[in-house]
Amino acid sequence: MTVKVVLMGELKRWAGRQELTVELPEGSTVQTLAKRLSDLCGETFAQNALTKEKSIQPHVAVFIDGVQIGRLAGTQTILTGGKVELMLLPMYEGG
């Protein structure tokens, strides 16, 4: 399955690109994708966006087709369809 990943804000700078396409086995979860992004996006991205266990940091919001994964099954959300767009947006406090 092909997953299109869109990186916003600082995530784009850390990864050195705004978009990438990732091939994953059918039935893969957001957690599986996070581990793959660790390899594909480099050390700076991994240190800032992921935990040591290669999970997504709490300050990074992940959306699948416009729905935040917190409203789904979190990092255990199964990615479906041939092409899924994920947007990782850093969350900031204040305003």
Biopython code that builds the backbone (N, CA, C, O; Angstrom):
import numpy as np
from Bio.PDB.StructureBuilder import StructureBuilder

atoms = [
    (1, "MET", "N", (0.849, -1.164, 0.000)),
    (1, "MET", "CA", (0.000, 0.000, 0.000)),
    (1, "MET", "C", (0.897, 1.230, 0.000)),
    (1, "MET", "O", (1.972, 1.239, 0.601)),
    (2, "THR", "N", (0.437, 2.252, -0.678)),
    (2, "THR", "CA", (1.182, 3.505, -0.766)),
    (2, "THR", "C", (0.575, 4.523, 0.183)),
    (2, "THR", "O", (-0.636, 4.742, 0.182)),
    (3, "VAL", "N", (1.427, 5.147, 0.995)),
    (3, "VAL", "CA", (0.990, 6.178, 1.929)),
    (3, "VAL", "C", (1.708, 7.476, 1.576)),
    (3, "VAL", "O", (2.936, 7.518, 1.497)),
    (4, "LYS", "N", (0.940, 8.514, 1.368)),
    (4, "LYS", "CA", (1.508, 9.835, 1.113)),
    (4, "LYS", "C", (1.586, 10.566, 2.444)),
    (4, "LYS", "O", (0.579, 10.706, 3.138)),
    (5, "VAL", "N", (2.781, 11.032, 2.804)),
    (5, "VAL", "CA", (2.986, 11.730, 4.072)),
    (5, "VAL", "C", (3.284, 13.200, 3.768)),
    (5, "VAL", "O", (4.178, 13.508, 2.981)),
    (6, "VAL", "N", (2.541, 14.087, 4.388)),
    (6, "VAL", "CA", (2.748, 15.521, 4.241)),
    (6, "VAL", "C", (3.257, 16.047, 5.580)),
    (6, "VAL", "O", (2.610, 15.861, 6.611)),
    (7, "LEU", "N", (4.402, 16.696, 5.562)),
    (7, "LEU", "CA", (5.016, 17.233, 6.780)),
    (7, "LEU", "C", (4.862, 18.748, 6.800)),
    (7, "LEU", "O", (5.170, 19.420, 5.817)),
    (8, "MET", "N", (4.389, 19.279, 7.912)),
    (8, "MET", "CA", (4.151, 20.713, 8.029)),
    (8, "MET", "C", (5.079, 21.334, 9.064)),
    (8, "MET", "O", (5.561, 20.656, 9.971)),
    (9, "GLY", "N", (5.322, 22.631, 8.913)),
    (9, "GLY", "CA", (6.091, 23.396, 9.894)),
    (9, "GLY", "C", (7.505, 22.875, 10.097)),
    (9, "GLY", "O", (8.211, 22.563, 9.138)),
    (10, "GLU", "N", (7.904, 22.787, 11.356)),
    (10, "GLU", "CA", (9.250, 22.334, 11.701)),
    (10, "GLU", "C", (9.533, 20.915, 11.219)),
    (10, "GLU", "O", (10.675, 20.578, 10.905)),
    (11, "LEU", "N", (8.507, 20.096, 11.160)),
    (11, "LEU", "CA", (8.694, 18.714, 10.704)),
    (11, "LEU", "C", (9.271, 18.688, 9.297)),
    (11, "LEU", "O", (10.125, 17.858, 8.984)),
    (12, "LYS", "N", (8.806, 19.593, 8.456)),
    (12, "LYS", "CA", (9.305, 19.692, 7.083)),
    (12, "LYS", "C", (10.797, 20.035, 7.095)),
    (12, "LYS", "O", (11.579, 19.446, 6.349)),
    (13, "ARG", "N", (11.180, 20.973, 7.930)),
    (13, "ARG", "CA", (12.589, 21.376, 8.021)),
    (13, "ARG", "C", (13.446, 20.235, 8.547)),
    (13, "ARG", "O", (14.530, 19.977, 8.023)),
    (14, "TRP", "N", (12.964, 19.549, 9.583)),
    (14, "TRP", "CA", (13.736, 18.448, 10.173)),
    (14, "TRP", "C", (13.949, 17.302, 9.182)),
    (14, "TRP", "O", (15.003, 16.667, 9.178)),
    (15, "ALA", "N", (12.944, 17.042, 8.346)),
    (15, "ALA", "CA", (13.033, 15.930, 7.391)),
    (15, "ALA", "C", (13.715, 16.341, 6.081)),
    (15, "ALA", "O", (14.152, 15.492, 5.304)),
    (16, "GLY", "N", (13.798, 17.653, 5.849)),
    (16, "GLY", "CA", (14.409, 18.129, 4.616)),
    (16, "GLY", "C", (13.507, 18.002, 3.402)),
    (16, "GLY", "O", (13.974, 18.097, 2.267)),
    (17, "ARG", "N", (12.223, 17.790, 3.630)),
    (17, "ARG", "CA", (11.251, 17.695, 2.537)),
    (17, "ARG", "C", (9.847, 17.857, 3.099)),
    (17, "ARG", "O", (9.609, 17.659, 4.291)),
    (18, "GLN", "N", (8.927, 18.220, 2.221)),
    (18, "GLN", "CA", (7.551, 18.428, 2.656)),
    (18, "GLN", "C", (6.682, 17.194, 2.458)),
    (18, "GLN", "O", (5.769, 16.945, 3.246)),
    (19, "GLU", "N", (6.955, 16.427, 1.420)),
    (19, "GLU", "CA", (6.148, 15.244, 1.136)),
    (19, "GLU", "C", (7.027, 14.054, 0.824)),
    (19, "GLU", "O", (8.130, 14.205, 0.300)),
    (20, "LEU", "N", (6.539, 12.872, 1.147)),
    (20, "LEU", "CA", (7.193, 11.651, 0.720)),
    (20, "LEU", "C", (6.160, 10.556, 0.588)),
    (20, "LEU", "O", (5.097, 10.604, 1.208)),
    (21, "THR", "N", (6.479, 9.576, -0.221)),
    (21, "THR", "CA", (5.609, 8.437, -0.440)),
    (21, "THR", "C", (6.275, 7.219, 0.167)),
    (21, "THR", "O", (7.452, 6.956, -0.080)),
    (22, "VAL", "N", (5.517, 6.473, 0.966)),
    (22, "VAL", "CA", (6.050, 5.316, 1.684)),
    (22, "VAL", "C", (5.243, 4.082, 1.296)),
    (22, "VAL", "O", (4.012, 4.107, 1.288)),
    (23, "GLU", "N", (5.946, 3.012, 0.978)),
    (23, "GLU", "CA", (5.290, 1.731, 0.698)),
    (23, "GLU", "C", (5.259, 0.923, 1.996)),
    (23, "GLU", "O", (6.289, 0.731, 2.642)),
    (24, "LEU", "N", (4.075, 0.456, 2.366)),
    (24, "LEU", "CA", (3.893, -0.336, 3.576)),
    (24, "LEU", "C", (3.052, -1.569, 3.264)),
    (24, "LEU", "O", (2.255, -1.547, 2.326)),
    (25, "PRO", "N", (3.215, -2.644, 4.036)),
    (25, "PRO", "CA", (2.360, -3.822, 3.846)),
    (25, "PRO", "C", (0.913, -3.497, 4.234)),
    (25, "PRO", "O", (0.671, -2.650, 5.093)),
    (26, "GLU", "N", (-0.033, -4.168, 3.602)),
    (26, "GLU", "CA", (-1.441, -4.015, 3.971)),
    (26, "GLU", "C", (-1.601, -4.308, 5.464)),
    (26, "GLU", "O", (-0.934, -5.195, 5.997)),
    (27, "GLY", "N", (-2.474, -3.573, 6.132)),
    (27, "GLY", "CA", (-2.705, -3.781, 7.561)),
    (27, "GLY", "C", (-1.743, -3.036, 8.457)),
    (27, "GLY", "O", (-1.789, -3.199, 9.677)),
    (28, "SER", "N", (-0.855, -2.208, 7.876)),
    (28, "SER", "CA", (0.096, -1.438, 8.684)),
    (28, "SER", "C", (-0.623, -0.373, 9.495)),
    (28, "SER", "O", (-1.671, 0.132, 9.093)),
    (29, "THR", "N", (-0.049, -0.039, 10.636)),
    (29, "THR", "CA", (-0.614, 0.976, 11.525)),
    (29, "THR", "C", (0.176, 2.284, 11.425)),
    (29, "THR", "O", (1.215, 2.351, 10.769)),
    (30, "VAL", "N", (-0.339, 3.312, 12.086)),
    (30, "VAL", "CA", (0.373, 4.579, 12.174)),
    (30, "VAL", "C", (1.729, 4.355, 12.858)),
    (30, "VAL", "O", (2.718, 4.991, 12.493)),
    (31, "GLN", "N", (1.776, 3.457, 13.843)),
    (31, "GLN", "CA", (3.038, 3.136, 14.527)),
    (31, "GLN", "C", (4.051, 2.545, 13.541)),
    (31, "GLN", "O", (5.230, 2.895, 13.588)),
    (32, "THR", "N", (3.606, 1.661, 12.654)),
    (32, "THR", "CA", (4.483, 1.088, 11.632)),
    (32, "THR", "C", (5.043, 2.193, 10.751)),
    (32, "THR", "O", (6.227, 2.193, 10.416)),
    (33, "LEU", "N", (4.186, 3.132, 10.380)),
    (33, "LEU", "CA", (4.616, 4.255, 9.559)),
    (33, "LEU", "C", (5.642, 5.106, 10.297)),
    (33, "LEU", "O", (6.630, 5.536, 9.701)),
    (34, "ALA", "N", (5.420, 5.355, 11.590)),
    (34, "ALA", "CA", (6.364, 6.163, 12.383)),
    (34, "ALA", "C", (7.764, 5.537, 12.367)),
    (34, "ALA", "O", (8.759, 6.244, 12.208)),
    (35, "LYS", "N", (7.838, 4.231, 12.531)),
    (35, "LYS", "CA", (9.138, 3.546, 12.502)),
    (35, "LYS", "C", (9.799, 3.687, 11.136)),
    (35, "LYS", "O", (11.013, 3.867, 11.043)),
    (36, "ARG", "N", (9.007, 3.606, 10.094)),
    (36, "ARG", "CA", (9.539, 3.755, 8.731)),
    (36, "ARG", "C", (10.025, 5.180, 8.503)),
    (36, "ARG", "O", (11.061, 5.388, 7.871)),
    (37, "LEU", "N", (9.284, 6.167, 9.013)),
    (37, "LEU", "CA", (9.698, 7.566, 8.870)),
    (37, "LEU", "C", (11.014, 7.831, 9.583)),
    (37, "LEU", "O", (11.805, 8.665, 9.140)),
    (38, "SER", "N", (11.250, 7.135, 10.672)),
    (38, "SER", "CA", (12.513, 7.273, 11.395)),
    (38, "SER", "C", (13.682, 6.980, 10.465)),
    (38, "SER", "O", (14.695, 7.680, 10.496)),
    (39, "ASP", "N", (13.547, 5.948, 9.639)),
    (39, "ASP", "CA", (14.603, 5.582, 8.694)),
    (39, "ASP", "C", (14.671, 6.535, 7.509)),
    (39, "ASP", "O", (15.759, 6.880, 7.050)),
    (40, "LEU", "N", (13.516, 6.961, 7.012)),
    (40, "LEU", "CA", (13.468, 7.745, 5.778)),
    (40, "LEU", "C", (13.761, 9.231, 5.952)),
    (40, "LEU", "O", (14.263, 9.874, 5.030)),
    (41, "CYS", "N", (13.452, 9.783, 7.126)),
    (41, "CYS", "CA", (13.534, 11.235, 7.308)),
    (41, "CYS", "C", (14.778, 11.703, 8.054)),
    (41, "CYS", "O", (14.973, 12.907, 8.219)),
    (42, "GLY", "N", (15.612, 10.794, 8.501)),
    (42, "GLY", "CA", (16.881, 11.187, 9.104)),
    (42, "GLY", "C", (16.851, 11.381, 10.609)),
    (42, "GLY", "O", (15.797, 11.373, 11.245)),
    (43, "GLU", "N", (18.039, 11.556, 11.147)),
    (43, "GLU", "CA", (18.248, 11.623, 12.591)),
    (43, "GLU", "C", (17.605, 12.854, 13.236)),
    (43, "GLU", "O", (17.030, 12.750, 14.320)),
    (44, "THR", "N", (17.695, 14.008, 12.588)),
    (44, "THR", "CA", (17.118, 15.229, 13.164)),
    (44, "THR", "C", (15.608, 15.078, 13.314)),
    (44, "THR", "O", (15.041, 15.440, 14.345)),
    (45, "PHE", "N", (14.966, 14.548, 12.290)),
    (45, "PHE", "CA", (13.524, 14.303, 12.360)),
    (45, "PHE", "C", (13.211, 13.324, 13.484)),
    (45, "PHE", "O", (12.326, 13.576, 14.301)),
    (46, "ALA", "N", (13.928, 12.217, 13.527)),
    (46, "ALA", "CA", (13.678, 11.180, 14.534)),
    (46, "ALA", "C", (13.853, 11.726, 15.950)),
    (46, "ALA", "O", (13.051, 11.418, 16.831)),
    (47, "GLN", "N", (14.873, 12.516, 16.175)),
    (47, "GLN", "CA", (15.128, 13.061, 17.516)),
    (47, "GLN", "C", (14.053, 14.035, 17.967)),
    (47, "GLN", "O", (13.737, 14.103, 19.155)),
    (48, "ASN", "N", (13.486, 14.792, 17.032)),
    (48, "ASN", "CA", (12.521, 15.832, 17.389)),
    (48, "ASN", "C", (11.057, 15.409, 17.295)),
    (48, "ASN", "O", (10.223, 15.910, 18.048)),
    (49, "ALA", "N", (10.739, 14.503, 16.390)),
    (49, "ALA", "CA", (9.344, 14.140, 16.155)),
    (49, "ALA", "C", (8.953, 12.794, 16.749)),
    (49, "ALA", "O", (7.768, 12.506, 16.919)),
    (50, "LEU", "N", (9.958, 11.964, 17.068)),
    (50, "LEU", "CA", (9.678, 10.616, 17.548)),
    (50, "LEU", "C", (10.307, 10.374, 18.916)),
    (50, "LEU", "O", (11.277, 11.032, 19.292)),
    (51, "THR", "N", (9.746, 9.428, 19.648)),
    (51, "THR", "CA", (10.329, 9.042, 20.933)),
    (51, "THR", "C", (11.495, 8.086, 20.681)),
    (51, "THR", "O", (11.745, 7.695, 19.540)),
    (52, "LYS", "N", (12.198, 7.717, 21.731)),
    (52, "LYS", "CA", (13.294, 6.762, 21.596)),
    (52, "LYS", "C", (12.802, 5.417, 21.096)),
    (52, "LYS", "O", (13.552, 4.668, 20.470)),
    (53, "GLU", "N", (11.528, 5.105, 21.374)),
    (53, "GLU", "CA", (10.924, 3.843, 20.930)),
    (53, "GLU", "C", (10.380, 3.950, 19.505)),
    (53, "GLU", "O", (9.732, 3.025, 19.016)),
    (54, "LYS", "N", (10.644, 5.081, 18.837)),
    (54, "LYS", "CA", (10.197, 5.332, 17.462)),
    (54, "LYS", "C", (8.685, 5.470, 17.351)),
    (54, "LYS", "O", (8.091, 5.088, 16.343)),
    (55, "SER", "N", (8.068, 6.018, 18.390)),
    (55, "SER", "CA", (6.651, 6.352, 18.352)),
    (55, "SER", "C", (6.545, 7.864, 18.148)),
    (55, "SER", "O", (7.526, 8.585, 18.330)),
    (56, "ILE", "N", (5.391, 8.332, 17.782)),
    (56, "ILE", "CA", (5.202, 9.760, 17.529)),
    (56, "ILE", "C", (5.131, 10.516, 18.851)),
    (56, "ILE", "O", (4.409, 10.121, 19.766)),
    (57, "GLN", "N", (5.894, 11.611, 18.940)),
    (57, "GLN", "CA", (5.905, 12.453, 20.140)),
    (57, "GLN", "C", (4.500, 13.000, 20.413)),
    (57, "GLN", "O", (3.736, 13.242, 19.479)),
    (58, "PRO", "N", (4.159, 13.194, 21.694)),
    (58, "PRO", "CA", (2.828, 13.726, 22.034)),
    (58, "PRO", "C", (2.541, 15.109, 21.443)),
    (58, "PRO", "O", (1.381, 15.458, 21.226)),
    (59, "HIS", "N", (3.595, 15.903, 21.181)),
    (59, "HIS", "CA", (3.378, 17.253, 20.648)),
    (59, "HIS", "C", (3.201, 17.284, 19.127)),
    (59, "HIS", "O", (3.089, 18.360, 18.539)),
    (60, "VAL", "N", (3.176, 16.131, 18.501)),
    (60, "VAL", "CA", (2.970, 16.054, 17.060)),
    (60, "VAL", "C", (1.565, 15.512, 16.795)),
    (60, "VAL", "O", (1.219, 14.419, 17.244)),
    (61, "ALA", "N", (0.766, 16.279, 16.067)),
    (61, "ALA", "CA", (-0.596, 15.854, 15.731)),
    (61, "ALA", "C", (-0.573, 15.129, 14.394)),
    (61, "ALA", "O", (0.075, 15.580, 13.449)),
    (62, "VAL", "N", (-1.269, 14.024, 14.315)),
    (62, "VAL", "CA", (-1.316, 13.232, 13.091)),
    (62, "VAL", "C", (-2.763, 13.161, 12.618)),
    (62, "VAL", "O", (-3.666, 12.854, 13.397)),
    (63, "PHE", "N", (-2.973, 13.445, 11.347)),
    (63, "PHE", "CA", (-4.304, 13.417, 10.755)),
    (63, "PHE", "C", (-4.334, 12.433, 9.598)),
    (63, "PHE", "O", (-3.425, 12.417, 8.769)),
    (64, "ILE", "N", (-5.368, 11.620, 9.540)),
    (64, "ILE", "CA", (-5.591, 10.729, 8.412)),
    (64, "ILE", "C", (-6.863, 11.200, 7.729)),
    (64, "ILE", "O", (-7.950, 11.156, 8.306)),
    (65, "ASP", "N", (-6.712, 11.647, 6.498)),
    (65, "ASP", "CA", (-7.856, 12.184, 5.750)),
    (65, "ASP", "C", (-8.609, 13.232, 6.568)),
    (65, "ASP", "O", (-9.840, 13.251, 6.569)),
    (66, "GLY", "N", (-7.884, 14.095, 7.256)),
    (66, "GLY", "CA", (-8.477, 15.191, 8.008)),
    (66, "GLY", "C", (-8.965, 14.849, 9.400)),
    (66, "GLY", "O", (-9.463, 15.728, 10.102)),
    (67, "VAL", "N", (-8.837, 13.593, 9.826)),
    (67, "VAL", "CA", (-9.291, 13.175, 11.156)),
    (67, "VAL", "C", (-8.072, 12.900, 12.030)),
    (67, "VAL", "O", (-7.210, 12.098, 11.671)),
    (68, "GLN", "N", (-8.007, 13.572, 13.184)),
    (68, "GLN", "CA", (-6.888, 13.364, 14.090)),
    (68, "GLN", "C", (-6.931, 11.937, 14.646)),
    (68, "GLN", "O", (-7.999, 11.434, 14.993)),
    (69, "ILE", "N", (-5.756, 11.286, 14.729)),
    (69, "ILE", "CA", (-5.728, 9.881, 15.146)),
    (69, "ILE", "C", (-6.218, 9.687, 16.572)),
    (69, "ILE", "O", (-6.591, 8.573, 16.938)),
    (70, "GLY", "N", (-6.229, 10.733, 17.385)),
    (70, "GLY", "CA", (-6.783, 10.635, 18.735)),
    (70, "GLY", "C", (-8.273, 10.313, 18.716)),
    (70, "GLY", "O", (-8.804, 9.768, 19.684)),
    (71, "ARG", "N", (-8.947, 10.646, 17.621)),
    (71, "ARG", "CA", (-10.369, 10.342, 17.471)),
    (71, "ARG", "C", (-10.575, 8.956, 16.879)),
    (71, "ARG", "O", (-11.702, 8.472, 16.781)),
    (72, "LEU", "N", (-9.472, 8.321, 16.485)),
    (72, "LEU", "CA", (-9.513, 6.972, 15.921)),
    (72, "LEU", "C", (-8.903, 6.027, 16.948)),
    (72, "LEU", "O", (-9.302, 6.052, 18.112)),
    (73, "ALA", "N", (-7.960, 5.207, 16.553)),
    (73, "ALA", "CA", (-7.318, 4.268, 17.485)),
    (73, "ALA", "C", (-5.885, 4.677, 17.799)),
    (73, "ALA", "O", (-5.044, 3.834, 18.113)),
    (74, "GLY", "N", (-5.612, 5.988, 17.712)),
    (74, "GLY", "CA", (-4.265, 6.471, 18.020)),
    (74, "GLY", "C", (-3.237, 5.871, 17.073)),
    (74, "GLY", "O", (-3.512, 5.688, 15.887)),
    (75, "THR", "N", (-2.057, 5.565, 17.593)),
    (75, "THR", "CA", (-0.993, 5.019, 16.742)),
    (75, "THR", "C", (-1.287, 3.594, 16.291)),
    (75, "THR", "O", (-0.577, 3.053, 15.443)),
    (76, "GLN", "N", (-2.323, 2.984, 16.848)),
    (76, "GLN", "CA", (-2.720, 1.644, 16.406)),
    (76, "GLN", "C", (-3.770, 1.687, 15.287)),
    (76, "GLN", "O", (-4.284, 0.649, 14.867)),
    (77, "THR", "N", (-4.079, 2.889, 14.813)),
    (77, "THR", "CA", (-4.998, 3.042, 13.696)),
    (77, "THR", "C", (-4.431, 2.335, 12.472)),
    (77, "THR", "O", (-3.287, 2.573, 12.084)),
    (78, "ILE", "N", (-5.221, 1.479, 11.875)),
    (78, "ILE", "CA", (-4.782, 0.752, 10.684)),
    (78, "ILE", "C", (-4.981, 1.643, 9.456)),
    (78, "ILE", "O", (-6.058, 2.197, 9.239)),
    (79, "LEU", "N", (-3.936, 1.763, 8.675)),
    (79, "LEU", "CA", (-3.988, 2.551, 7.451)),
    (79, "LEU", "C", (-4.670, 1.712, 6.379)),
    (79, "LEU", "O", (-4.293, 0.563, 6.149)),
    (80, "THR", "N", (-5.679, 2.291, 5.722)),
    (80, "THR", "CA", (-6.430, 1.553, 4.707)),
    (80, "THR", "C", (-6.400, 2.292, 3.383)),
    (80, "THR", "O", (-6.029, 3.464, 3.319)),
    (81, "GLY", "N", (-6.785, 1.610, 2.351)),
    (81, "GLY", "CA", (-6.834, 2.231, 1.039)),
    (81, "GLY", "C", (-5.467, 2.258, 0.384)),
    (81, "GLY", "O", (-4.442, 2.021, 1.024)),
    (82, "GLY", "N", (-5.478, 2.551, -0.906)),
    (82, "GLY", "CA", (-4.232, 2.569, -1.649)),
    (82, "GLY", "C", (-3.368, 3.769, -1.344)),
    (82, "GLY", "O", (-2.142, 3.685, -1.401)),
    (83, "LYS", "N", (-3.998, 4.892, -1.021)),
    (83, "LYS", "CA", (-3.221, 6.100, -0.769)),
    (83, "LYS", "C", (-3.843, 6.843, 0.412)),
    (83, "LYS", "O", (-5.009, 7.234, 0.361)),
    (84, "VAL", "N", (-3.078, 7.032, 1.448)),
    (84, "VAL", "CA", (-3.548, 7.716, 2.649)),
    (84, "VAL", "C", (-2.676, 8.939, 2.857)),
    (84, "VAL", "O", (-1.450, 8.852, 2.787)),
    (85, "GLU", "N", (-3.302, 10.077, 3.111)),
    (85, "GLU", "CA", (-2.527, 11.287, 3.354)),
    (85, "GLU", "C", (-2.469, 11.545, 4.848)),
    (85, "GLU", "O", (-3.503, 11.634, 5.510)),
    (86, "LEU", "N", (-1.269, 11.663, 5.373)),
    (86, "LEU", "CA", (-1.046, 11.945, 6.785)),
    (86, "LEU", "C", (-0.408, 13.315, 6.906)),
    (86, "LEU", "O", (0.535, 13.630, 6.180)),
    (87, "MET", "N", (-0.914, 14.131, 7.819)),
    (87, "MET", "CA", (-0.305, 15.427, 8.048)),
    (87, "MET", "C", (0.172, 15.488, 9.482)),
    (87, "MET", "O", (-0.614, 15.318, 10.414)),
    (88, "LEU", "N", (1.443, 15.727, 9.657)),
    (88, "LEU", "CA", (2.017, 15.842, 10.989)),
    (88, "LEU", "C", (2.215, 17.321, 11.261)),
    (88, "LEU", "O", (2.975, 17.993, 10.564)),
    (89, "LEU", "N", (1.535, 17.822, 12.267)),
    (89, "LEU", "CA", (1.583, 19.237, 12.593)),
    (89, "LEU", "C", (2.094, 19.420, 14.023)),
    (89, "LEU", "O", (1.506, 18.879, 14.960)),
    (90, "PRO", "N", (3.180, 20.176, 14.203)),
    (90, "PRO", "CA", (3.619, 20.414, 15.572)),
    (90, "PRO", "C", (2.583, 21.237, 16.315)),
    (90, "PRO", "O", (2.025, 22.182, 15.756)),
    (91, "MET", "N", (2.318, 20.891, 17.566)),
    (91, "MET", "CA", (1.347, 21.612, 18.365)),
    (91, "MET", "C", (2.090, 22.539, 19.324)),
    (91, "MET", "O", (3.060, 22.136, 19.965)),
    (92, "TYR", "N", (1.627, 23.775, 19.414)),
    (92, "TYR", "CA", (2.255, 24.764, 20.270)),
    (92, "TYR", "C", (1.273, 25.251, 21.315)),
    (92, "TYR", "O", (0.066, 25.292, 21.073)),
    (93, "GLU", "N", (1.785, 25.617, 22.470)),
    (93, "GLU", "CA", (0.935, 26.202, 23.512)),
    (93, "GLU", "C", (0.930, 27.703, 23.354)),
    (93, "GLU", "O", (1.789, 28.280, 22.687)),
    (94, "GLY", "N", (-0.047, 28.323, 23.975)),
    (94, "GLY", "CA", (-0.109, 29.775, 23.943)),
    (94, "GLY", "C", (-0.993, 30.257, 22.824)),
    (94, "GLY", "O", (-1.693, 29.466, 22.192)),
    (95, "GLY", "N", (-0.967, 31.539, 22.574)),
    (95, "GLY", "CA", (-1.810, 32.045, 21.492)),
    (95, "GLY", "C", (-2.022, 33.435, 21.677)),
    (95, "GLY", "O", (-2.709, 34.066, 20.874)),
]
sb = StructureBuilder()
sb.init_structure("model")
sb.init_model(0)
sb.init_chain("A")
sb.init_seg("    ")
for serial, (resi, resn, name, xyz) in enumerate(atoms, 1):
    if name == "N":
        sb.init_residue(resn, " ", resi, " ")
    sb.init_atom(name, np.array(xyz, "f"), 0.0, 1.0, " ", f" {name:<3s}", serial, name[0])
structure = sb.get_structure()
